[in-house]
Amino acid sequence: MEFTKTKKIASVAWTQTGFDFSKLAEEVDGIIIKVGARGWGAAGPLNKDAQFANHIKGAVEHNIPYGFYFTS
């Protein structure tokens, strides 16, 4: 299989705050946004990523293609 183009995809989560989405839109082809995570243990609590709403808003407003991920 031959690939002719490499895509730049950034992963964003609660630790990334305050960056410029207009600049990010110029640098990447898309972003993967963390939705949340499950806490420790078999019945660990589900936790929404603290920056999820900000990240999705920035992606939509700056026409950055996006996807989501959840960690467990």
C-alpha positions as a Markdown table, in Angstrom:
| # | Residue | x | y | z |
|---|---|---|---|---|
| 1 | Met | 0.0 | 0.0 | 0.0 |
| 2 | Glu | 1.3 | 3.4 | -0.9 |
| 3 | Phe | 0.4 | 6.6 | 0.9 |
| 4 | Thr | 0.9 | 9.9 | -0.9 |
| 5 | Lys | 0.0 | 12.4 | 1.9 |
| 6 | Thr | 0.7 | 12.6 | 5.6 |
| 7 | Lys | -2.0 | 14.2 | 7.7 |
| 8 | Lys | -1.1 | 16.2 | 10.8 |
| 9 | Ile | -3.6 | 15.4 | 13.6 |
| 10 | Ala | -3.3 | 16.9 | 17.1 |
| 11 | Ser | -4.7 | 15.3 | 20.3 |
| 12 | Val | -6.2 | 17.8 | 22.7 |
| 13 | Ala | -7.3 | 17.2 | 26.3 |
| 14 | Trp | -7.8 | 19.0 | 29.6 |
| 15 | Thr | -4.0 | 19.7 | 29.9 |
| 16 | Gln | -4.1 | 21.9 | 26.7 |
| 17 | Thr | -5.7 | 25.2 | 27.5 |
| 18 | Gly | -5.6 | 28.7 | 26.1 |
| 19 | Phe | -4.2 | 28.0 | 22.7 |
| 20 | Asp | -5.1 | 29.9 | 19.5 |
| 21 | Phe | -7.5 | 27.8 | 17.4 |
| 22 | Ser | -7.0 | 30.0 | 14.4 |
| 23 | Lys | -3.3 | 29.2 | 14.5 |
| 24 | Leu | -4.0 | 25.6 | 15.2 |
| 25 | Ala | -6.3 | 25.5 | 12.1 |
| 26 | Glu | -3.3 | 26.6 | 10.0 |
| 27 | Glu | -1.0 | 23.9 | 11.4 |
| 28 | Val | -3.1 | 20.7 | 11.5 |
| 29 | Asp | -5.4 | 18.8 | 9.2 |
| 30 | Gly | -7.6 | 17.8 | 12.2 |
| 31 | Ile | -7.8 | 17.2 | 15.9 |
| 32 | Ile | -8.8 | 14.4 | 18.2 |
| 33 | Ile | -10.7 | 15.7 | 21.2 |
| 34 | Lys | -10.8 | 13.8 | 24.6 |
| 35 | Val | -14.3 | 13.4 | 25.8 |
| 36 | Gly | -13.5 | 12.0 | 29.2 |
| 37 | Ala | -12.1 | 9.1 | 31.1 |
| 38 | Arg | -13.1 | 6.3 | 33.6 |
| 39 | Gly | -11.6 | 6.6 | 37.0 |
| 40 | Trp | -9.6 | 3.8 | 38.8 |
| 41 | Gly | -11.1 | 0.5 | 39.7 |
| 42 | Ala | -13.7 | -1.8 | 38.2 |
| 43 | Ala | -16.5 | 0.6 | 38.9 |
| 44 | Gly | -14.6 | 3.8 | 38.5 |
| 45 | Pro | -16.5 | 7.0 | 37.9 |
| 46 | Leu | -17.0 | 8.4 | 34.4 |
| 47 | Asn | -15.4 | 11.9 | 34.2 |
| 48 | Lys | -16.0 | 14.4 | 31.4 |
| 49 | Asp | -12.8 | 16.1 | 30.2 |
| 50 | Ala | -12.7 | 19.6 | 31.7 |
| 51 | Gln | -11.8 | 21.2 | 28.4 |
| 52 | Phe | -14.2 | 19.2 | 26.1 |
| 53 | Ala | -16.7 | 22.0 | 25.5 |
| 54 | Asn | -14.0 | 24.6 | 24.8 |
| 55 | His | -12.2 | 22.3 | 22.4 |
| 56 | Ile | -15.3 | 21.3 | 20.4 |
| 57 | Lys | -16.3 | 24.9 | 20.2 |
| 58 | Gly | -12.9 | 26.0 | 18.9 |
| 59 | Ala | -12.9 | 23.2 | 16.4 |
| 60 | Val | -16.3 | 24.1 | 15.0 |
| 61 | Glu | -15.7 | 27.8 | 15.0 |
| 62 | His | -12.4 | 27.4 | 13.1 |
| 63 | Asn | -13.6 | 24.6 | 10.7 |
| 64 | Ile | -11.1 | 22.1 | 12.0 |
| 65 | Pro | -12.1 | 18.5 | 11.3 |
| 66 | Tyr | -12.4 | 16.6 | 14.5 |
| 67 | Gly | -13.0 | 13.2 | 16.1 |
| 68 | Phe | -13.3 | 12.0 | 19.7 |
| 69 | Tyr | -11.6 | 9.6 | 22.1 |
| 70 | Phe | -12.3 | 8.3 | 25.6 |
| 71 | Thr | -9.8 | 6.7 | 27.9 |
| 72 | Ser | -10.4 | 3.9 | 30.4 |
